[in-house]
Amino acid sequence: MAEGCWCKSGGILGLLAELDDDKKSLALESDLLRSGFRLRQVGDVQFTWRDLIAYVRESPQNSAFYRASHPDTWMWDHTAMLMAGVYDLLSILAWQNTDDGHKGKNMPEPMPRPGVVPTKRKITGKALPISEIRGKMDAMRKSIAIGSQHQTVRKTRKIKDA
């Protein structure tokens, strides 16, 4: 029946194709046994083909079938991704307190994650003379002071007008 079909087989045909793999079929059988079913019961009134498809599609990330279908990524759930982010940030914080961190060299690599391509960040910059830095800081302080005086004047006028 599916010979003339132009689309990728899904549903029951797709599931049967998946079960041609011995590792996946054994994993599914193992999951079913834990739930009180057997693969040979599929098609019965108590366990229909639709039940099997729902069982497979909604199998949790730690199920044997999911692990067999996604061997490289099954353990990377949301919590693992967050923990990897925490690990990366702690590595950077520790690195910043080293001599290399002060010089901006040998930044730690992020923990490898599936589906995430690490980007190389290069810290670059040009050293400024301290007199130029002081001049920029003074100009910034003056603009902040003028801005706050302007706000005070506007607030005072509003109070007097009321």
N, C-alpha and C positions, 0 to 999 in steps of 0.2 A: 503494500500500500504506500509506503513512503518512498518508493523508487523514483517517482516523478516529482517529488517535492523539492522546490528550489530553496527552501528555508532550512536553517540549522534545526536539527531535530531537538525537541524539548519534551517536557512532560515525561510520559512513560518511556517513550523511545530513547530520549536522552538519558534517563535514569538507567535503563537497561544497558546502554552503551557504557555508562560509567561503571556498571557492575561487571563488565568484562575484565576489569583490572582486579586481580586476585586480592591485592592489599585492601582495596576499597570494599570489595564484597565481603571479605572477612571482618572488616571494621564495622560495616553496617550490620552484619549478622550479630556481632558482639553487642552493639548498641541495642538492637532489637531484643536480644536475650535478656538484657538488663531491664527492659521494659515489659517483659512477659510475652513477647511475640517471637515468631520465627519467620524467616524469609519465605519458607515454603507455605506459610499460611496466607500469603498475599493473594487476593482474588476471592477470598472467602467473605461471607456476610459480616463476620466479626472484624475483618481487617481487609479493607478494600484497597484498590490501587491508589485511589485518591488519598486514603489514610497514609499510605507509604510515601507518596510524594510530599504530603504535608509534614510527615515525620522527618524526611530528608532535608527539605527546604528550611525547616525551622530547627534543625539540629544545632545545639549550642556549640560554642567555639571549642569547648573542651571535650566534645564527643569524639569517639574513635574515628567515625566517618569523616568528620570535619578535619581532624588531624591528618588522616590519610589523603584527603583531597587538597589540603593546603599545608604541605610539610614544612615550608619555609616561613610561613607567616602566622600559623595558628596561635602561637603564644603571644603575639603582639596585639593585645586588646588595648582599650583606652587607658587603663591603669598603667600598663607597661610603658606606653608612650609617654605618659606624664612622668613616670619614674625616670625614664631615660632623659627627659628634659631637666629634671632636678639634678641628676648625675652630671649632665653637661654644665649646668650653672655652678654647681659646687666645684667642679674641676677648674672652671674659669676663675672663680673666687680664690681658690688655693693658688693657682698660677699667678694671679696678680700680686701675690705677696712674695714671689720669688724674684731673684735677680733677672731672670729672663722676662718675667712679667713686667718689671719696671722698664726694661729695654724694649718691650713689645716683640720679643722673639719667642719662637717655639711654643706657640699657643697650642693648648691641648686639642686633640681631635675629638669631635662629638662621637657619642656612642652610635655605631651603625644601626640603622633601622630599615626594615623592608619598605621599599617604595619611596625612600627619602634619599635624595642624592646630596651629599654634603657639598657645601659651597666653601671655597677657599676665600677667607677674608684677609686682606692684607692691610695692616694699619700703616698708613703713610701720613706724613706731615712735614712741615718745614718749621724749624726752630725760629722763634722770634726773639729779638733782643728784649731784655727785661724793661728797658725804657719804653719800647713800643707797647708792651703789654700793660704797663702802668698807665700810659696815655689812653689806651682803649678802656681800661677799667675806670679811670677818672671820668671819661666822656659818658660811660654808661651810668655811673653814679649821678652825674649832673642831670641826665635825662630822666632818671627815676625821681630825683628830688624835684625837678620842675613839674613833672607829671603829677606828683602827689600834692604839691602846692596848688596846682591848677584845680585838682579835685576838691581840695579844702575850700578854695574860693567859691567854686560852684555850689558846694553844699551850704556855705554861709549865706550866699545870696538867696538860695531857695528858702532858707529859714527866715531871713529878713522879709522876703516877699510874702510869706504866708501870714 
